[in-house]
């Protein structure tokens, strides 16, 4: 493997780690990306989105044509343009997959768990999970309860697991 291939592999790895690796680079047909110019990289989703928005804004290309040339949809163009306007270039970075917050173990639920432990210190995490199911109707894995209580202790709470 030569130096250029190693650099390319490192870049692909970095893009993958940042969730910025274009899942469909072969769909990008814009001439800048197909001309062989190494600056334009079809695998770099942030660059692809930026160029797609720039083509419309700076060169007057139609939204549908621009989206198609970059292998994306019209709604993707509008979403990318809005995020670029709001956040600049970092707004084009894909968002991390998965929940953005603790949607089941709210402060209210963790408070309930702490009170239960204060009144019955011998309770185990699976017992606490059963109490949450009974009180809140939420199925929570015992390990998630242990992690939530540990986080609370780190913040200075009085939980004991």
Order of alpha helices (4+ residues) and beta strands (2+ residues): alpha-alpha-alpha-alpha-alpha-alpha-alpha-alpha
